[in-house]
Amino acid sequence: MRLAMIGPRTLLGSDSPQKLWEDLHQATADELLETLGRLKGAAMKVGQLASFIDAGCFPPEVRDIYQDALGSLRDAAPPMKGELVRDVIREELGGEPASVFGAWNTRPAAAASLGQVHFARLDDGRDVAVKIQYPGIEDAVRSDLAMAQAVKPLMPLLAPGLEVGPALEEIRTRALQECDYHREARNLATLADHYEDHPFAWVPRPIPELSTKRVLTMERARGLPFSRMKKLPRSERDRLGEILFRFYWGSLQRNGFTSADPHPGNYLLMEDGRIAFLDFGLACELDPLLAPNQLGAFLALRDRDPERLFQHTVSMGYLTRPDKIDAQRLLEYVAFSLAPLADDAEYTFRREFIAERTAAMLDPRNEWWRFIRQLNLPRWAVLVYRLELGLFAVLAQLRATANWHRITMEFYGEGEPSTEMGQLEAKWLEARRA
């Protein structure tokens, strides 16, 4: 079937072998996109992750074909039928979309794994974005989670150091929380408060009176999508990369609270140079009691002190069998996985680094594969890990360069601002404290 999709020119021999190879993969990617778009839920979410996290699954010469196609899952998946949209609005808000919102755009603006977005204008003139949950998606998520439980007995064989129960329970809890738009509205409001009047980040506020468990209405953002950001000059890509890093990683370290989903569809570059951040169904919140160990582990990594790093790692729950782990080997692995932050030097994120990191988890031939299976992913760190890998993957697509180590030290209060944006943010923080 895929060969037929390539077209008659294949039979005429007018294409080069390289072009035919690319066309075959393009047809395969398009078919994969169509299938995942129909499935929604967990399957669609996996496709969205694959669109920007390079797991080394595709040959380098056709990697962009698959990732570009899968990137369309955030705005080109098959939409809900109009009558279904109207049914959800009537059930949740008590009226037809046009009467509830004033001006209503029937054409969806974007698609997600759990719902789709429409633009509207309220009677008072405010432009809003309205996220509407797919009917029955919560039941589908529960079904997916039940299937995931079936692999639980096998996990100790694959990863002897992993506490399977807590990690799976965290995944289950967070997946169901994403189906609750009331919770997402609270996350939005929290981060909108945190970033009020910020010099380069903006978070829309929810409209509570037009939000329910299955409908979320928020201020509308306008700007360039990530696909356009990737094509900007290097200096601008570096600036955008620093904004993303400061928002996602900086929020987590300073406030203990941030979005855990740095997916490329979740932000826009506004005309004034700020980035608008969207979609907060997954929020990452840290226990303040962990802060001393996190800082201690980072400083131990900086100093290349294996024993000190080992002790903090045990305290944070990453090692359930510490007697099986060599401290020096642990230091080497952490230095590898956190290479962009480990040293006081400029670092350019590259897709090869992301591929190598994911290969360490997925490829038994990788030098770290066996070692990782002796480590634990504590429940509190499940979303942190997702955030870290996703953020690094996005920065790799931007090929962003900075001294990420110094910026991280700034978040921990261990260093002065080392960039122009750091100085802007420091002034903003000082004004807020005052």
Disulfide bonds with the S-S distance in Angstrom:
none
